Amino acid sequence: MERTTTLDQPVRMSLPLSIVCAILNCVEQPLLLADESGRVCAKNAAVERFLKARGLKARKGTNLFTEVFRVAPGAVLEQMRSGEREVNLPLADAKGKPAHARIHWIAEAGWVAVTLEASPENAASEDAALQQTLGDLLQEREVTYRNLLAAYLRLQEVNRQKTVFLASAAHELKTPLAVMKGYYDLLLSGSLGKLGEKQRDILSESKESCDRLVRLVSMFLNYSALESGKLVLHLLENDASECLTELATLWSDAFARRQVRLETQLSSRLRPFRFDYQKVQQTVANLLDNALKHTPPGGHVALAAEPHFWERRAASVAPHVERRRGPENSVNSVLISVLDSGPGIAAEHHQEIFEDFVRVDRSSSGMGLGLAISKRLVQAHRGKIWVESEVGRGCTVKLILPTNLD
């Protein structure tokens, strides 16, 4: 005999409830099953979370119609008997989170499937709150960005004023220092009268201080030009050996007075190439000055220069691979180095010593600009400068000047 299904005689599901629950748990939306009287038979985990957020519970055996929806079971059954396959009911809410339920009648099995959903009004209010929060965050970010931009512009202006001040002060000092230096040269040459030994020593020491001031002023002028982007290189065909020999001669008296031996090791294979004569002298003079300050009496400083093959490191080559050496017939640069027998520099300071106004040894004199300016002048020649040093083993500063700038 064929079995028929009515609301009064529901068909029991052939699957065990444990399997039904496992299937329901695969659904993310809150879903439960009840018999026609409204008693809960199966539910998924999402139902528990949904109802708990609203202060409600639906244990197995709970009557949904009377305890959760607060309606008479007969009213729902009447609607389903009239042929409606889906009935919408509001969900009693204890925490101010409106929701509703969609009730489907499964005639073939005699079961009621209930889907729980947040009310559209509630979802809209949540979306509005989210939009408001996002708007507040975006507005706060915009204010922060504008404040940072204003602070950056103020710092830029302060930096510009500092550069203008250094340039103005250097220009004002340049002329009187040039006059003083000229008088010192006249006095020491004997053109203005014979000098005693003590007088000559005092004048020599004064002239050395004047020369130091002249170098400092020149340093400020170069720094100002570099900061403002107005540095101009005068690239002419010059002899590097002649340039460095002249520089070593100018510094010989200063080294002799400090009782530090200055050695020059200039290769005979050096050939003329295009570079800025004055800027290269300034660069190496900064290195000699730095070496002299940190070398104790009785020590030595060596100035060396030789032809060099410089192949710029490619990104695909491992850092440990040495690429600075090459065949002598492929020379494309000049390697200049200044070595001293001073206390050396710790490895953690090898990079920062080339930054503006940085002094590793706070007890030493100077502004901390010499190496920073040297680095920028070398880079202007498309070259490279670095330091090799260990604490207690002296220091060597090396720089490479390419000979193929064209």
Buried (B, 14 or more C-beta within 10 A) or exposed (E): EEEEEEEEEBBEBEEEEEEBBEEBBEEEEBBBBBBBBBBBBBBBEBBBEBBEEBEBEBEEEBBBBBBBBEBEBEEBBEBBEEEBEEBEBEBBBEEEBBBBBEBBBBBEBBBBBBBBBBBEEBEEBEEEEEEEEEEEEEEEEEEEEEEEEEEEEEEEEEEEEEBEEBBEBBEEBBEEBEEBBEEBEEBBEEEEEEBEEEEBEEBBEBBBEBBBBBBBBBBBBBBBBBBEEEBEBEBEEBBBBEBBBEBBEEBEEBBEEBEBBBEBEBBEEBEEBBBBBBBBBBBBBBBBBBBBBBBEEEBBBBBBBBBBBBEEBEEEEEEEEEEBEEEEEEBBBBBBBBBBBBBBBEEEBBEEBBEBEBBBEEEEEBBBBBBBBBBBBBEBBEBBBBBBBEEEEBBBBBBBBBBEEE
